[in-house]
Amino acid sequence: MTDNERRPWTFLTSHARVLILISQNPDIRVRDLAEIAGITERSTQRIIVELEDGGYLTHEKVGRRNRYKLSTTATLRHPREQAVEIGLLLDVFKNDDDSTS
């Protein structure tokens, strides 16, 4: 693979993107999450399970859909960032029209 053929890199991981999208819309479908994040539905489902296992979110069934709830006091995973709560990160990406906290 040459330099011109490399995939572009981004600052945020897929895990961060999924978490941010859920924070913006707790009722979002996995299909929509995957499409917006640019990853497969299977990857999105795996990431959601990992985020739940890590204590970053939970979900409840509402009819046939899931409603996600974030644990904004959970901290980032890197040893040098463990004092930073994810709520601070999510605030950076908060929608201007979002009236919930």
N, C-alpha and C positions, 0 to 999 in steps of 0.2 A: 504494500500500500504506500503510495507516494504522499508527500505532504499535502498536495492538492486534493487527494481522495479521502483524507481523514475526515471523520465525522466531527462536526463542530462541538466543542465542549461548552458546558454551562456551569454556572456557579452552584446551582441547586440540584440535588439528587432527585430521583423519581420519588423517593420517600417524602422529601420536603414538599415537592409539588403536590402530591396526593394530600398531604396534611393541610397545606394551604387551601387547596380547592375545597376540602371538606369544611374547613373553618369558614369559608365564604358561603357554602351551601350545605348544611348538615343533612339535607334530604337528597343529595345528588345520587344518581344511579351509578353503579360501577361502569356501565357502558359509557356514560357521559364523562366520568372521571378519566377513563382510559383514552377516550378521544381527545379531550382537552389536554391531558398530560402527554399525549403522543406515545403511549405505551400500550401493550396488549391488555385485554381484559383479564387474562390469566395473571399477568404481572401485577396488575392493579389489585386483584384479589389477594395475591401473595403478600403484597405490601400492606394491605389493610390488616391481614392476620398478624404480620410482624409488628405493626404499630399497636395493635390490640395487646399482643403478647408483651410488648415493651411498656405497656401502661400509658400510652399516649392517647388512646381513644377507646371508646366502647360503642356498642350499637344496640338498638332495640328495634324490634319489628313493629312497624306501623302498617297494618294491612299486609300488602305483599312487598312492601319496600322497607329499607332500613333507614333509621334516623341515627346519625352519629353524634356522639358527644365527646368533646376533646377535654383532656386533662391539661389545662394551660399551665399548671404549676409543675408539670413534669419537666425535667431538665434535658438539655442537649446531651448527646452521648459521648462526645469526645472528652477525654480527661481534662483538657484545658478549658473546656466550655461547660463543665458540669454545674457551674453556679448560675448559668443562664436558663431561665424558664422559657419554654417554647412559646408562651403567650407573648413575650417580647418580640420574637421572630414573627409571629402571626400578625401582630399589630402593624408591622411594616407593610404587610400585604392586605390589610383590612380594606374592604370596599368603602368608599366615601359615603355611599348611601346605606351602609349597614348600621342599623340602629341597635343591634344586640351586642352584648359584651361577652 
